[in-house]
Amino acid sequence: MDDMRAMREARYEAAKSGATQPTAAPKLRRQAPGRAERTEVVPESPQDGLCGHRAISGRTCTRDKGHAAKSHRYS
């Protein structure tokens, strides 16, 4: 325990004096070059009069485009 306390106090003093340890530097996460944020592209529905909302399962909504119903009807 005394050794651990001495190490902790040495790190505290080093940080207090402004000295940094090379392994203690924070690692920054960089985004891969050429990788843009993800945007969702919704393809046009095959029938122009239908809503065309796609479910996770891949089915599309068969209600009219701009329907007032809160839920979708899939087929």
mmCIF file of the N, C-alpha and C atoms, coordinates in Angstrom:
data_MODEL
# 
_entry.id   MODEL 
# 
loop_
_atom_site.group_PDB 
_atom_site.id 
_atom_site.type_symbol 
_atom_site.label_atom_id 
_atom_site.label_alt_id 
_atom_site.label_comp_id 
_atom_site.label_asym_id 
_atom_site.label_entity_id 
_atom_site.label_seq_id 
_atom_site.pdbx_PDB_ins_code 
_atom_site.Cartn_x 
_atom_site.Cartn_y 
_atom_site.Cartn_z 
_atom_site.occupancy 
_atom_site.B_iso_or_equiv 
_atom_site.pdbx_formal_charge 
_atom_site.auth_seq_id 
_atom_site.auth_comp_id 
_atom_site.auth_asym_id 
_atom_site.auth_atom_id 
_atom_site.pdbx_PDB_model_num 
ATOM 1   N N  . MET A 1 1  ? 0.833   -1.187 0.000   1.00 0.00 ? 1  MET A N  1 
ATOM 2   C CA . MET A 1 1  ? 0.000   0.000  0.000   1.00 0.00 ? 1  MET A CA 1 
ATOM 3   C C  . MET A 1 1  ? 0.877   1.249  0.000   1.00 0.00 ? 1  MET A C  1 
ATOM 4   N N  . ASP A 1 2  ? 1.987   1.197  0.725   1.00 0.00 ? 2  ASP A N  1 
ATOM 5   C CA . ASP A 1 2  ? 2.851   2.374  0.773   1.00 0.00 ? 2  ASP A CA 1 
ATOM 6   C C  . ASP A 1 2  ? 3.446   2.676  -0.594  1.00 0.00 ? 2  ASP A C  1 
ATOM 7   N N  . ASP A 1 3  ? 3.786   1.631  -1.347  1.00 0.00 ? 3  ASP A N  1 
ATOM 8   C CA . ASP A 1 3  ? 4.340   1.834  -2.689  1.00 0.00 ? 3  ASP A CA 1 
ATOM 9   C C  . ASP A 1 3  ? 3.296   2.470  -3.610  1.00 0.00 ? 3  ASP A C  1 
ATOM 10  N N  . MET A 1 4  ? 2.059   1.993  -3.506  1.00 0.00 ? 4  MET A N  1 
ATOM 11  C CA . MET A 1 4  ? 0.995   2.556  -4.342  1.00 0.00 ? 4  MET A CA 1 
ATOM 12  C C  . MET A 1 4  ? 0.743   4.014  -3.992  1.00 0.00 ? 4  MET A C  1 
ATOM 13  N N  . ARG A 1 5  ? 0.754   4.328  -2.727  1.00 0.00 ? 5  ARG A N  1 
ATOM 14  C CA . ARG A 1 5  ? 0.554   5.702  -2.285  1.00 0.00 ? 5  ARG A CA 1 
ATOM 15  C C  . ARG A 1 5  ? 1.682   6.595  -2.802  1.00 0.00 ? 5  ARG A C  1 
ATOM 16  N N  . ALA A 1 6  ? 2.930   6.095  -2.746  1.00 0.00 ? 6  ALA A N  1 
ATOM 17  C CA . ALA A 1 6  ? 4.071   6.868  -3.233  1.00 0.00 ? 6  ALA A CA 1 
ATOM 18  C C  . ALA A 1 6  ? 3.948   7.113  -4.742  1.00 0.00 ? 6  ALA A C  1 
ATOM 19  N N  . MET A 1 7  ? 3.514   6.105  -5.496  1.00 0.00 ? 7  MET A N  1 
ATOM 20  C CA . MET A 1 7  ? 3.336   6.278  -6.941  1.00 0.00 ? 7  MET A CA 1 
ATOM 21  C C  . MET A 1 7  ? 2.241   7.302  -7.231  1.00 0.00 ? 7  MET A C  1 
ATOM 22  N N  . ARG A 1 8  ? 1.149   7.228  -6.501  1.00 0.00 ? 8  ARG A N  1 
ATOM 23  C CA . ARG A 1 8  ? 0.055   8.171  -6.700  1.00 0.00 ? 8  ARG A CA 1 
ATOM 24  C C  . ARG A 1 8  ? 0.495   9.587  -6.387  1.00 0.00 ? 8  ARG A C  1 
ATOM 25  N N  . GLU A 1 9  ? 1.228   9.773  -5.298  1.00 0.00 ? 9  GLU A N  1 
ATOM 26  C CA . GLU A 1 9  ? 1.707   11.104 -4.943  1.00 0.00 ? 9  GLU A CA 1 
ATOM 27  C C  . GLU A 1 9  ? 2.715   11.627 -5.964  1.00 0.00 ? 9  GLU A C  1 
ATOM 28  N N  . ALA A 1 10 ? 3.554   10.731 -6.516  1.00 0.00 ? 10 ALA A N  1 
ATOM 29  C CA . ALA A 1 10 ? 4.514   11.150 -7.538  1.00 0.00 ? 10 ALA A CA 1 
ATOM 30  C C  . ALA A 1 10 ? 3.778   11.599 -8.800  1.00 0.00 ? 10 ALA A C  1 
ATOM 31  N N  . ARG A 1 11 ? 2.742   10.883 -9.189  1.00 0.00 ? 11 ARG A N  1 
ATOM 32  C CA . ARG A 1 11 ? 1.954   11.301 -10.355 1.00 0.00 ? 11 ARG A CA 1 
ATOM 33  C C  . ARG A 1 11 ? 1.251   12.616 -10.098 1.00 0.00 ? 11 ARG A C  1 
ATOM 34  N N  . TYR A 1 12 ? 0.746   12.796 -8.901  1.00 0.00 ? 12 TYR A N  1 
ATOM 35  C CA . TYR A 1 12 ? 0.070   14.038 -8.547  1.00 0.00 ? 12 TYR A CA 1 
ATOM 36  C C  . TYR A 1 12 ? 1.042   15.208 -8.623  1.00 0.00 ? 12 TYR A C  1 
ATOM 37  N N  . GLU A 1 13 ? 2.229   15.044 -8.093  1.00 0.00 ? 13 GLU A N  1 
ATOM 38  C CA . GLU A 1 13 ? 3.237   16.108 -8.134  1.00 0.00 ? 13 GLU A CA 1 
ATOM 39  C C  . GLU A 1 13 ? 3.667   16.408 -9.571  1.00 0.00 ? 13 GLU A C  1 
ATOM 40  N N  . ALA A 1 14 ? 3.809   15.358 -10.383 1.00 0.00 ? 14 ALA A N  1 
ATOM 41  C CA . ALA A 1 14 ? 4.206   15.559 -11.775 1.00 0.00 ? 14 ALA A CA 1 
ATOM 42  C C  . ALA A 1 14 ? 3.122   16.320 -12.535 1.00 0.00 ? 14 ALA A C  1 
ATOM 43  N N  . ALA A 1 15 ? 1.866   15.991 -12.286 1.00 0.00 ? 15 ALA A N  1 
ATOM 44  C CA . ALA A 1 15 ? 0.765   16.683 -12.945 1.00 0.00 ? 15 ALA A CA 1 
ATOM 45  C C  . ALA A 1 15 ? 0.660   18.116 -12.450 1.00 0.00 ? 15 ALA A C  1 
ATOM 46  N N  . LYS A 1 16 ? 0.930   18.314 -11.197 1.00 0.00 ? 16 LYS A N  1 
ATOM 47  C CA . LYS A 1 16 ? 0.856   19.640 -10.596 1.00 0.00 ? 16 LYS A CA 1 
ATOM 48  C C  . LYS A 1 16 ? 1.945   20.554 -11.157 1.00 0.00 ? 16 LYS A C  1 
ATOM 49  N N  . SER A 1 17 ? 3.131   19.993 -11.410 1.00 0.00 ? 17 SER A N  1 
ATOM 50  C CA . SER A 1 17 ? 4.235   20.796 -11.918 1.00 0.00 ? 17 SER A CA 1 
ATOM 51  C C  . SER A 1 17 ? 4.148   21.013 -13.425 1.00 0.00 ? 17 SER A C  1 
ATOM 52  N N  . GLY A 1 18 ? 3.248   20.314 -14.112 1.00 0.00 ? 18 GLY A N  1 
ATOM 53  C CA . GLY A 1 18 ? 3.073   20.505 -15.545 1.00 0.00 ? 18 GLY A CA 1 
ATOM 54  C C  . GLY A 1 18 ? 3.786   19.472 -16.374 1.00 0.00 ? 18 GLY A C  1 
ATOM 55  N N  . ALA A 1 19 ? 4.540   18.593 -15.792 1.00 0.00 ? 19 ALA A N  1 
ATOM 56  C CA . ALA A 1 19 ? 5.215   17.544 -16.549 1.00 0.00 ? 19 ALA A CA 1 
ATOM 57  C C  . ALA A 1 19 ? 4.189   16.495 -16.938 1.00 0.00 ? 19 ALA A C  1 
ATOM 58  N N  . THR A 1 20 ? 4.330   15.974 -18.151 1.00 0.00 ? 20 THR A N  1 
ATOM 59  C CA . THR A 1 20 ? 3.403   14.936 -18.595 1.00 0.00 ? 20 THR A CA 1 
ATOM 60  C C  . THR A 1 20 ? 4.162   13.673 -18.931 1.00 0.00 ? 20 THR A C  1 
ATOM 61  N N  . GLN A 1 21 ? 3.495   12.581 -18.756 1.00 0.00 ? 21 GLN A N  1 
ATOM 62  C CA . GLN A 1 21 ? 4.084   11.301 -19.111 1.00 0.00 ? 21 GLN A CA 1 
ATOM 63  C C  . GLN A 1 21 ? 3.653   10.984 -20.539 1.00 0.00 ? 21 GLN A C  1 
ATOM 64  N N  . PRO A 1 22 ? 4.538   10.443 -21.370 1.00 0.00 ? 22 PRO A N  1 
ATOM 65  C CA . PRO A 1 22 ? 4.152   10.170 -22.752 1.00 0.00 ? 22 PRO A CA 1 
ATOM 66  C C  . PRO A 1 22 ? 3.012   9.163  -22.873 1.00 0.00 ? 22 PRO A C  1 
ATOM 67  N N  . THR A 1 23 ? 2.901   8.225  -21.952 1.00 0.00 ? 23 THR A N  1 
ATOM 68  C CA . THR A 1 23 ? 1.824   7.236  -22.040 1.00 0.00 ? 23 THR A CA 1 
ATOM 69  C C  . THR A 1 23 ? 0.528   7.771  -21.459 1.00 0.00 ? 23 THR A C  1 
ATOM 70  N N  . ALA A 1 24 ? 0.562   8.871  -20.742 1.00 0.00 ? 24 ALA A N  1 
ATOM 71  C CA . ALA A 1 24 ? -0.632  9.410  -20.117 1.00 0.00 ? 24 ALA A CA 1 
ATOM 72  C C  . ALA A 1 24 ? -1.374  10.375 -21.040 1.00 0.00 ? 24 ALA A C  1 
ATOM 73  N N  . ALA A 1 25 ? -0.850  10.645 -22.222 1.00 0.00 ? 25 ALA A N  1 
ATOM 74  C CA . ALA A 1 25 ? -1.505  11.569 -23.141 1.00 0.00 ? 25 ALA A CA 1 
ATOM 75  C C  . ALA A 1 25 ? -2.818  10.956 -23.620 1.00 0.00 ? 25 ALA A C  1 
ATOM 76  N N  . PRO A 1 26 ? -3.882  11.750 -23.667 1.00 0.00 ? 26 PRO A N  1 
ATOM 77  C CA . PRO A 1 26 ? -5.164  11.202 -24.127 1.00 0.00 ? 26 PRO A CA 1 
ATOM 78  C C  . PRO A 1 26 ? -5.111  10.882 -25.604 1.00 0.00 ? 26 PRO A C  1 
ATOM 79  N N  . LYS A 1 27 ? -5.715  9.779  -25.958 1.00 0.00 ? 27 LYS A N  1 
ATOM 80  C CA . LYS A 1 27 ? -5.750  9.368  -27.356 1.00 0.00 ? 27 LYS A CA 1 
ATOM 81  C C  . LYS A 1 27 ? -7.011  9.944  -27.981 1.00 0.00 ? 27 LYS A C  1 
ATOM 82  N N  . LEU A 1 28 ? -6.836  10.613 -29.102 1.00 0.00 ? 28 LEU A N  1 
ATOM 83  C CA . LEU A 1 28 ? -7.963  11.208 -29.791 1.00 0.00 ? 28 LEU A CA 1 
ATOM 84  C C  . LEU A 1 28 ? -8.443  10.264 -30.871 1.00 0.00 ? 28 LEU A C  1 
ATOM 85  N N  . ARG A 1 29 ? -9.728  10.204 -31.016 1.00 0.00 ? 29 ARG A N  1 
ATOM 86  C CA . ARG A 1 29 ? -10.323 9.359  -32.036 1.00 0.00 ? 29 ARG A CA 1 
ATOM 87  C C  . ARG A 1 29 ? -10.526 10.196 -33.287 1.00 0.00 ? 29 ARG A C  1 
ATOM 88  N N  . ARG A 1 30 ? -9.950  9.748  -34.372 1.00 0.00 ? 30 ARG A N  1 
ATOM 89  C CA . ARG A 1 30 ? -10.089 10.491 -35.618 1.00 0.00 ? 30 ARG A CA 1 
ATOM 90  C C  . ARG A 1 30 ? -10.982 9.726  -36.565 1.00 0.00 ? 30 ARG A C  1 
ATOM 91  N N  . GLN A 1 31 ? -11.704 10.502 -37.361 1.00 0.00 ? 31 GLN A N  1 
ATOM 92  C CA . GLN A 1 31 ? -12.592 9.884  -38.335 1.00 0.00 ? 31 GLN A CA 1 
ATOM 93  C C  . GLN A 1 31 ? -11.768 9.479  -39.552 1.00 0.00 ? 31 GLN A C  1 
ATOM 94  N N  . ALA A 1 32 ? -12.101 8.369  -40.126 1.00 0.00 ? 32 ALA A N  1 
ATOM 95  C CA . ALA A 1 32 ? -11.389 7.876  -41.293 1.00 0.00 ? 32 ALA A CA 1 
ATOM 96  C C  . ALA A 1 32 ? -11.534 8.883  -42.437 1.00 0.00 ? 32 ALA A C  1 
ATOM 97  N N  . PRO A 1 33 ? -10.466 9.122  -43.213 1.00 0.00 ? 33 PRO A N  1 
ATOM 98  C CA . PRO A 1 33 ? -10.565 10.084 -44.313 1.00 0.00 ? 33 PRO A CA 1 
ATOM 99  C C  . PRO A 1 33 ? -11.546 9.616  -45.372 1.00 0.00 ? 33 PRO A C  1 
ATOM 100 N N  . GLY A 1 34 ? -12.307 10.564 -45.871 1.00 0.00 ? 34 GLY A N  1 
ATOM 101 C CA . GLY A 1 34 ? -13.266 10.246 -46.920 1.00 0.00 ? 34 GLY A CA 1 
ATOM 102 C C  . GLY A 1 34 ? -14.549 9.624  -46.414 1.00 0.00 ? 34 GLY A C  1 
ATOM 103 N N  . ARG A 1 35 ? -14.718 9.565  -45.124 1.00 0.00 ? 35 ARG A N  1 
ATOM 104 C CA . ARG A 1 35 ? -15.919 8.950  -44.568 1.00 0.00 ? 35 ARG A CA 1 
ATOM 105 C C  . ARG A 1 35 ? -16.838 10.058 -44.068 1.00 0.00 ? 35 ARG A C  1 
ATOM 106 N N  . ALA A 1 36 ? -17.947 10.248 -44.717 1.00 0.00 ? 36 ALA A N  1 
ATOM 107 C CA . ALA A 1 36 ? -18.894 11.285 -44.339 1.00 0.00 ? 36 ALA A CA 1 
ATOM 108 C C  . ALA A 1 36 ? -19.923 10.711 -43.375 1.00 0.00 ? 36 ALA A C  1 
ATOM 109 N N  . GLU A 1 37 ? -20.695 11.612 -42.777 1.00 0.00 ? 37 GLU A N  1 
ATOM 110 C CA . GLU A 1 37 ? -21.748 11.144 -41.880 1.00 0.00 ? 37 GLU A CA 1 
ATOM 111 C C  . GLU A 1 37 ? -22.796 10.404 -42.691 1.00 0.00 ? 37 GLU A C  1 
ATOM 112 N N  . ARG A 1 38 ? -23.434 9.460  -42.041 1.00 0.00 ? 38 ARG A N  1 
ATOM 113 C CA . ARG A 1 38 ? -24.430 8.641  -42.704 1.00 0.00 ? 38 ARG A CA 1 
ATOM 114 C C  . ARG A 1 38 ? -25.711 9.419  -42.919 1.00 0.00 ? 38 ARG A C  1 
ATOM 115 N N  . THR A 1 39 ? -26.210 9.404  -44.129 1.00 0.00 ? 39 THR A N  1 
ATOM 116 C CA . THR A 1 39 ? -27.499 10.013 -44.424 1.00 0.00 ? 39 THR A CA 1 
ATOM 117 C C  . THR A 1 39 ? -28.395 8.939  -45.010 1.00 0.00 ? 39 THR A C  1 
ATOM 118 N N  . GLU A 1 40 ? -29.634 8.973  -44.605 1.00 0.00 ? 40 GLU A N  1 
ATOM 119 C CA . GLU A 1 40 ? -30.569 7.948  -45.065 1.00 0.00 ? 40 GLU A CA 1 
ATOM 120 C C  . GLU A 1 40 ? -31.188 8.384  -46.383 1.00 0.00 ? 40 GLU A C  1 
ATOM 121 N N  . VAL A 1 41 ? -31.073 7.552  -47.377 1.00 0.00 ? 41 VAL A N  1 
ATOM 122 C CA . VAL A 1 41 ? -31.644 7.831  -48.690 1.00 0.00 ? 41 VAL A CA 1 
ATOM 123 C C  . VAL A 1 41 ? -32.844 6.930  -48.871 1.00 0.00 ? 41 VAL A C  1 
ATOM 124 N N  . VAL A 1 42 ? -33.987 7.550  -49.088 1.00 0.00 ? 42 VAL A N  1 
ATOM 125 C CA . VAL A 1 42 ? -35.216 6.786  -49.276 1.00 0.00 ? 42 VAL A CA 1 
ATOM 126 C C  . VAL A 1 42 ? -35.523 6.749  -50.761 1.00 0.00 ? 42 VAL A C  1 
ATOM 127 N N  . PRO A 1 43 ? -35.526 5.572  -51.358 1.00 0.00 ? 43 PRO A N  1 
ATOM 128 C CA . PRO A 1 43 ? -35.827 5.491  -52.794 1.00 0.00 ? 43 PRO A CA 1 
ATOM 129 C C  . PRO A 1 43 ? -37.298 5.804  -53.048 1.00 0.00 ? 43 PRO A C  1 
ATOM 130 N N  . GLU A 1 44 ? -37.576 6.277  -54.232 1.00 0.00 ? 44 GLU A N  1 
ATOM 131 C CA . GLU A 1 44 ? -38.956 6.564  -54.604 1.00 0.00 ? 44 GLU A CA 1 
ATOM 132 C C  . GLU A 1 44 ? -39.746 5.262  -54.643 1.00 0.00 ? 44 GLU A C  1 
ATOM 133 N N  . SER A 1 45 ? -41.007 5.342  -54.242 1.00 0.00 ? 45 SER A N  1 
ATOM 134 C CA . SER A 1 45 ? -41.837 4.141  -54.269 1.00 0.00 ? 45 SER A CA 1 
ATOM 135 C C  . SER A 1 45 ? -42.219 3.827  -55.721 1.00 0.00 ? 45 SER A C  1 
ATOM 136 N N  . PRO A 1 46 ? -42.416 2.567  -56.017 1.00 0.00 ? 46 PRO A N  1 
ATOM 137 C CA . PRO A 1 46 ? -42.758 2.203  -57.390 1.00 0.00 ? 46 PRO A CA 1 
ATOM 138 C C  . PRO A 1 46 ? -44.096 2.798  -57.830 1.00 0.00 ? 46 PRO A C  1 
ATOM 139 N N  . GLN A 1 47 ? -45.047 2.915  -56.917 1.00 0.00 ? 47 GLN A N  1 
ATOM 140 C CA . GLN A 1 47 ? -46.326 3.529  -57.238 1.00 0.00 ? 47 GLN A CA 1 
ATOM 141 C C  . GLN A 1 47 ? -46.315 4.931  -56.625 1.00 0.00 ? 47 GLN A C  1 
ATOM 142 N N  . ASP A 1 48 ? -46.556 5.959  -57.463 1.00 0.00 ? 48 ASP A N  1 
ATOM 143 C CA . ASP A 1 48 ? -46.466 7.331  -56.987 1.00 0.00 ? 48 ASP A CA 1 
ATOM 144 C C  . ASP A 1 48 ? -47.558 7.692  -55.990 1.00 0.00 ? 48 ASP A C  1 
ATOM 145 N N  . GLY A 1 49 ? -48.677 7.015  -55.976 1.00 0.00 ? 49 GLY A N  1 
ATOM 146 C CA . GLY A 1 49 ? -49.776 7.366  -55.097 1.00 0.00 ? 49 GLY A CA 1 
ATOM 147 C C  . GLY A 1 49 ? -49.669 6.754  -53.706 1.00 0.00 ? 49 GLY A C  1 
ATOM 148 N N  . LEU A 1 50 ? -48.669 5.888  -53.482 1.00 0.00 ? 50 LEU A N  1 
ATOM 149 C CA . LEU A 1 50 ? -48.540 5.217  -52.192 1.00 0.00 ? 50 LEU A CA 1 
ATOM 150 C C  . LEU A 1 50 ? -47.506 5.905  -51.305 1.00 0.00 ? 50 LEU A C  1 
ATOM 151 N N  . CYS A 1 51 ? -47.619 5.686  -50.016 1.00 0.00 ? 51 CYS A N  1 
ATOM 152 C CA . CYS A 1 51 ? -46.694 6.271  -49.027 1.00 0.00 ? 51 CYS A CA 1 
ATOM 153 C C  . CYS A 1 51 ? -45.272 5.793  -49.273 1.00 0.00 ? 51 CYS A C  1 
ATOM 154 N N  . GLY A 1 52 ? -45.083 4.489  -49.353 1.00 0.00 ? 52 GLY A N  1 
ATOM 155 C CA . GLY A 1 52 ? -43.770 3.943  -49.659 1.00 0.00 ? 52 GLY A CA 1 
ATOM 156 C C  . GLY A 1 52 ? -42.825 3.843  -48.483 1.00 0.00 ? 52 GLY A C  1 
ATOM 157 N N  . HIS A 1 53 ? -43.298 4.092  -47.255 1.00 0.00 ? 53 HIS A N  1 
ATOM 158 C CA . HIS A 1 53 ? -42.435 3.957  -46.073 1.00 0.00 ? 53 HIS A CA 1 
ATOM 159 C C  . HIS A 1 53 ? -41.962 2.524  -45.966 1.00 0.00 ? 53 HIS A C  1 
ATOM 160 N N  . ARG A 1 54 ? -40.656 2.353  -45.704 1.00 0.00 ? 54 ARG A N  1 
ATOM 161 C CA . ARG A 1 54 ? -40.102 0.998  -45.639 1.00 0.00 ? 54 ARG A CA 1 
ATOM 162 C C  . ARG A 1 54 ? -39.902 0.589  -44.187 1.00 0.00 ? 54 ARG A C  1 
ATOM 163 N N  . ALA A 1 55 ? -40.351 -0.617 -43.873 1.00 0.00 ? 55 ALA A N  1 
ATOM 164 C CA . ALA A 1 55 ? -40.153 -1.189 -42.543 1.00 0.00 ? 55 ALA A CA 1 
ATOM 165 C C  . ALA A 1 55 ? -38.765 -1.807 -42.476 1.00 0.00 ? 55 ALA A C  1 
ATOM 166 N N  . ILE A 1 56 ? -38.342 -2.169 -41.282 1.00 0.00 ? 56 ILE A N  1 
ATOM 167 C CA . ILE A 1 56 ? -37.053 -2.819 -41.107 1.00 0.00 ? 56 ILE A CA 1 
ATOM 168 C C  . ILE A 1 56 ? -37.012 -4.127 -41.884 1.00 0.00 ? 56 ILE A C  1 
ATOM 169 N N  . SER A 1 57 ? -38.137 -4.787 -41.969 1.00 0.00 ? 57 SER A N  1 
ATOM 170 C CA . SER A 1 57 ? -38.196 -6.071 -42.670 1.00 0.00 ? 57 SER A CA 1 
ATOM 171 C C  . SER A 1 57 ? -38.136 -5.913 -44.183 1.00 0.00 ? 57 SER A C  1 
ATOM 172 N N  . GLY A 1 58 ? -38.231 -4.669 -44.685 1.00 0.00 ? 58 GLY A N  1 
ATOM 173 C CA . GLY A 1 58 ? -38.146 -4.434 -46.112 1.00 0.00 ? 58 GLY A CA 1 
ATOM 174 C C  . GLY A 1 58 ? -39.488 -4.233 -46.788 1.00 0.00 ? 58 GLY A C  1 
ATOM 175 N N  . ARG A 1 59 ? -40.576 -4.437 -46.053 1.00 0.00 ? 59 ARG A N  1 
ATOM 176 C CA . ARG A 1 59 ? -41.898 -4.241 -46.651 1.00 0.00 ? 59 ARG A CA 1 
ATOM 177 C C  . ARG A 1 59 ? -42.204 -2.747 -46.748 1.00 0.00 ? 59 ARG A C  1 
ATOM 178 N N  . THR A 1 60 ? -43.098 -2.364 -47.673 1.00 0.00 ? 60 THR A N  1 
ATOM 179 C CA . THR A 1 60 ? -43.437 -0.958 -47.867 1.00 0.00 ? 60 THR A CA 1 
ATOM 180 C C  . THR A 1 60 ? -44.890 -0.699 -47.488 1.00 0.00 ? 60 THR A C  1 
ATOM 181 N N  . CYS A 1 61 ? -45.163 0.541  -47.103 1.00 0.00 ? 61 CYS A N  1 
ATOM 182 C CA . CYS A 1 61 ? -46.504 0.951  -46.688 1.00 0.00 ? 61 CYS A CA 1 
ATOM 183 C C  . CYS A 1 61 ? -47.402 1.063  -47.914 1.00 0.00 ? 61 CYS A C  1 
ATOM 184 N N  . THR A 1 62 ? -48.641 0.563  -47.778 1.00 0.00 ? 62 THR A N  1 
ATOM 185 C CA . THR A 1 62 ? -49.587 0.586  -48.894 1.00 0.00 ? 62 THR A CA 1 
ATOM 186 C C  . THR A 1 62 ? -50.643 1.670  -48.740 1.00 0.00 ? 62 THR A C  1 
ATOM 187 N N  . ARG A 1 63 ? -50.524 2.517  -47.735 1.00 0.00 ? 63 ARG A N  1 
ATOM 188 C CA . ARG A 1 63 ? -51.481 3.621  -47.583 1.00 0.00 ? 63 ARG A CA 1 
ATOM 189 C C  . ARG A 1 63 ? -51.159 4.715  -48.606 1.00 0.00 ? 63 ARG A C  1 
ATOM 190 N N  . ASP A 1 64 ? -52.118 5.629  -48.797 1.00 0.00 ? 64 ASP A N  1 
ATOM 191 C CA . ASP A 1 64 ? -51.909 6.737  -49.732 1.00 0.00 ? 64 ASP A CA 1 
ATOM 192 C C  . ASP A 1 64 ? -50.781 7.646  -49.242 1.00 0.00 ? 64 ASP A C  1 
ATOM 193 N N  . LYS A 1 65 ? -50.105 8.304  -50.191 1.00 0.00 ? 65 LYS A N  1 
ATOM 194 C CA . LYS A 1 65 ? -49.009 9.207  -49.854 1.00 0.00 ? 65 LYS A CA 1 
ATOM 195 C C  . LYS A 1 65 ? -49.548 10.356 -48.994 1.00 0.00 ? 65 LYS A C  1 
ATOM 196 N N  . GLY A 1 66 ? -48.873 10.664 -47.906 1.00 0.00 ? 66 GLY A N  1 
ATOM 197 C CA . GLY A 1 66 ? -49.273 11.742 -47.004 1.00 0.00 ? 66 GLY A CA 1 
ATOM 198 C C  . GLY A 1 66 ? -50.447 11.376 -46.113 1.00 0.00 ? 66 GLY A C  1 
ATOM 199 N N  . HIS A 1 67 ? -50.626 10.094 -45.807 1.00 0.00 ? 67 HIS A N  1 
ATOM 200 C CA . HIS A 1 67 ? -51.778 9.663  -45.010 1.00 0.00 ? 67 HIS A CA 1 
ATOM 201 C C  . HIS A 1 67 ? -51.733 10.268 -43.611 1.00 0.00 ? 67 HIS A C  1 
ATOM 202 N N  . ALA A 1 68 ? -52.922 10.437 -43.022 1.00 0.00 ? 68 ALA A N  1 
ATOM 203 C CA . ALA A 1 68 ? -53.042 11.046 -41.699 1.00 0.00 ? 68 ALA A CA 1 
ATOM 204 C C  . ALA A 1 68 ? -52.925 10.017 -40.584 1.00 0.00 ? 68 ALA A C  1 
ATOM 205 N N  . ALA A 1 69 ? -52.991 8.739  -40.921 1.00 0.00 ? 69 ALA A N  1 
ATOM 206 C CA . ALA A 1 69 ? -52.899 7.690  -39.907 1.00 0.00 ? 69 ALA A CA 1 
ATOM 207 C C  . ALA A 1 69 ? -51.511 7.673  -39.306 1.00 0.00 ? 69 ALA A C  1 
ATOM 208 N N  . LYS A 1 70 ? -51.447 7.406  -38.005 1.00 0.00 ? 70 LYS A N  1 
ATOM 209 C CA . LYS A 1 70 ? -50.151 7.395  -37.319 1.00 0.00 ? 70 LYS A CA 1 
ATOM 210 C C  . LYS A 1 70 ? -49.338 6.139  -37.629 1.00 0.00 ? 70 LYS A C  1 
ATOM 211 N N  . SER A 1 71 ? -50.018 5.070  -37.996 1.00 0.00 ? 71 SER A N  1 
ATOM 212 C CA . SER A 1 71 ? -49.310 3.821  -38.265 1.00 0.00 ? 71 SER A CA 1 
ATOM 213 C C  . SER A 1 71 ? -49.284 3.566  -39.778 1.00 0.00 ? 71 SER A C  1 
ATOM 214 N N  . HIS A 1 72 ? -48.409 2.703  -40.181 1.00 0.00 ? 72 HIS A N  1 
ATOM 215 C CA . HIS A 1 72 ? -48.294 2.317  -41.576 1.00 0.00 ? 72 HIS A CA 1 
ATOM 216 C C  . HIS A 1 72 ? -48.915 0.947  -41.783 1.00 0.00 ? 72 HIS A C  1 
ATOM 217 N N  . ARG A 1 73 ? -49.362 0.672  -42.979 1.00 0.00 ? 73 ARG A N  1 
ATOM 218 C CA . ARG A 1 73 ? -49.939 -0.622 -43.310 1.00 0.00 ? 73 ARG A CA 1 
ATOM 219 C C  . ARG A 1 73 ? -49.018 -1.257 -44.333 1.00 0.00 ? 73 ARG A C  1 
ATOM 220 N N  . TYR A 1 74 ? -48.374 -2.345 -43.933 1.00 0.00 ? 74 TYR A N  1 
ATOM 221 C CA . TYR A 1 74 ? -47.374 -2.972 -44.781 1.00 0.00 ? 74 TYR A CA 1 
ATOM 222 C C  . TYR A 1 74 ? -47.921 -4.185 -45.522 1.00 0.00 ? 74 TYR A C  1 
ATOM 223 N N  . SER A 1 75 ? -47.329 -4.465 -46.656 1.00 0.00 ? 75 SER A N  1 
ATOM 224 C CA . SER A 1 75 ? -47.665 -5.690 -47.382 1.00 0.00 ? 75 SER A CA 1 
ATOM 225 C C  . SER A 1 75 ? -46.415 -6.282 -47.989 1.00 0.00 ? 75 SER A C  1 
# 
